[in-house]
Amino acid sequence: MPSQFRKRIQKSLDNPALQSALDHNAERRRNARVTANASLPEELNSLRQKAHALRARVISNLDQYLEQFTSQAEANGIQIHYARTAAEAVESVLQIARDSQAQLVAKSKTMVGEEIQINPALEAEGLQVVETDLGEYIVQLRGEPPAHIITPAVHLSRAEVGQTFQEKLGVAFTEDIPTLTAIARKVLRQVFLEADIGISGVNFGIAESGGLCLLTNEGNGRMVTTLPEVHIALMGIERLVPTYTDLALMLELLPRSATGQKLTVYTSLIRGPRQPDEEEGPRQRHLVLVDNGRSALRESNLAEILYCIRCGACLNACPIFREIGGHAYQGTSGEHTPYSGPIGSVLSPGLFGISEFGNLARASSLCGACKEACPVDIDLPKLLLRLRAEGARPGRVKKITQNSGMYDPLVPPALRLALRAFSWTASSPRLFSAAQRLAGILSRLVSPFSEDIKVPAFSGWGYARDLARPAVTPFHAQFGSIAQKISEKSPQLKEPEAETAHFATNHRELPGNLDPVERFEAELTTLGGEFMRCKPEQAAESIAELLQSLDIDVVQSWEKESLPAGIAERLSQADIQMRSDPDPGIRAGLTGALAGIAETGSLVLAGGPGRPMSASLLPELHIAVLRAKDICENLAQALSLSQLQAANCAVLISGPSRTADIEMTLTIGVHGPGRLVVYCLDE
């Protein structure tokens, strides 16, 4: 194990604040994932196997799906840029920025962006790049890389965030998390409104439509793909699903595994740029398809790692990540990798070279927790073992390229003999026990322990070895006395109380006989939304009363033709002014809804002429009018709606905007509305 890696590990282990933060993250994430998976419409392992088979099919037929996807995307008006390397991807983005004469870039979270190091490249060209995800913004201010795929600032306390804001933004020090979030919202709001370019990642590309799917909770992902004149999406070539039906399967699994949600607050579906009859949206949409080693990795025996959907579940399950954190994952020269944890320990050497990052495969206990947590059932322990085997022969391979010559079954004669001896010994309990005792005695003769430091005196065994030092007395022989001592000295342990998901989805068990409207109401209110069921003629009066109670007389609204009949006229009679143009000073937005999803309590909005998507995004209050008859049973039904698939931009909204990027503490209202009120019309 390289000395740089050892030093970074030790530094992490010696940091009590980091240890506490990592423990809290692991426990909350694990409990949230388990609780969320309990509400799946189908048995978890069955869905995992379906997802695994789907990802295997995509990777096996990647060329075919890429051709279909890019053909459809170009037909939709998206400009495609194929980048074989990180340098080509960066150059594509820089050229778009030059052509647009851009100065300010608003960027949402993208792991591909971290991979190709797009921020330093843009800044070197004189552009200002601002991360808009709260966690990413915090670490950007500190000059640090993200510490976790999902929660970039997981390693920081609220006090450290408060100090950072005080030093970098010139605000008064505070440890109050809602106040810190409000500060970031205020600063970043101007960035969204003034940015020349928005850069985002892509969770999934949909081959049959050429559409892009983005999952976010705060609303910044919607901002950077809606408000700037130019939108650039960065996407790894492997992140495809063939159909909307396949997308529904992925969306059942990814949010639950990532944040313990049935569905993220905002699931954006982007099909193309603004059309001539539309009021808002980027005039240009660019998609940079990044290979950067993925094609070579696809031809290797590590190809299964390309099934990954970047949920971060393996990081949260991994006992090693829980101890050392994301910043400890470094190469032999001390280079940081954007991909940490079990996934990063395979993906980093696979993409960037075994010679630099092969050491990461040893940062694993091979306990299998990562495989158990993975929603697409990637066999990470198997891949880690393959990398360890290859790392034992450093002269053989500098970078993974193809199957031929990789991981050959030829074993050195000495190792073959040792394995045969072990098999013979292990076949007899008596022989195995005797051999274990002998190995324990010999190991102590070869490397006696120092009484002072409790580590081997001169050989270093045990500090970084994969194989634990053999015990003189086998564990089963010690177990009885150990168990007795524990029972005598330790207090009775309580079962840990189940924690709710940190995104406030309580996952309460609902009666099985609820109709779709009742199920929608129950799920929506669990998410923090408000539900009002009324007759069509009562809706406008009720909305007017709500607005008047808040001293609001101007709303950003969809045009009257896009709202249920009579709503606009009745609100005008109540002296409520309705505007379609975005204005950051407007406090309330009014929209209709294409559909609702009973399974998740989500609204489905499809943009288009007279339906500005910013009305559901910019104001602090979002009021939506939904017909009861338009509520679908589940996500798959909603994604099959032709109007959704035809829209240049659509979004599934599951409750108010939220984050938990500071100490895993839920905060409502980040970049999107902090309040969502749904009026459901019984017709």
Buried (B, 14 or more C-beta within 10 A) or exposed (E): BBEBBBEBBEBBBEBEEBBEBBEBBBBBBBBBBBBBBEBBEEEBEEBBEBBBEBBBEBBEBBEEBBEBBBEBBBEBBBBBBBBBEBEBBBBBBBEBBEEBEBEBBBBBBBBBBBBBBBBEBBEEBEBBBBBBBBBBBBBBBBEBBBBBBBBBBBBBBBEBBBBBBEEBEEBEEBBEBBBBBBBBBEBBBEBBBEBBBBBBBBBBBBBBBBBBBBBBBBBBBBBBBBBBBBBBBBBBBBBBBBBBEBBBBBBBBBBBBBBBBBBBBBBBBBBBBBEEEBBBBBEBBBBBBBBBBBBBBBBBBBBBBBBBBBBBBBBBBBEBBBBBBBBBBBBBEEEBBBBBBBBBBBBBBBBBBBBBBBBBBBBBEBEEBBBEBBBBBBBBBBBBBBBBEBBEEEEEBEBBBEEEEBBEEEEEEEEEEEEEEEEEBEEEEEEBBEBBBEBBEEBBEEBEBEEEEEEBEEBEBBEBEEEEBBBBEBEEEEEEEEEEEEEEEEEEEEEEEEBBBBBBBEBEEEEEEBEBBBBBBBBBBBBBBBBBBBEBEBBBBBBBEBBEEEEBBBBBBBBBEBBBEEBBEBBBEBEBEBEBEBEEEBBBBBBBBBBBBBBBBBBBBBBBEBBBBBBBBBBBBBBBBBBBEBBBBBBBBBBBBEEBBEBBBBBBBBBBBBBBBBBBBBBBBBBBBBBBBBBBBEE
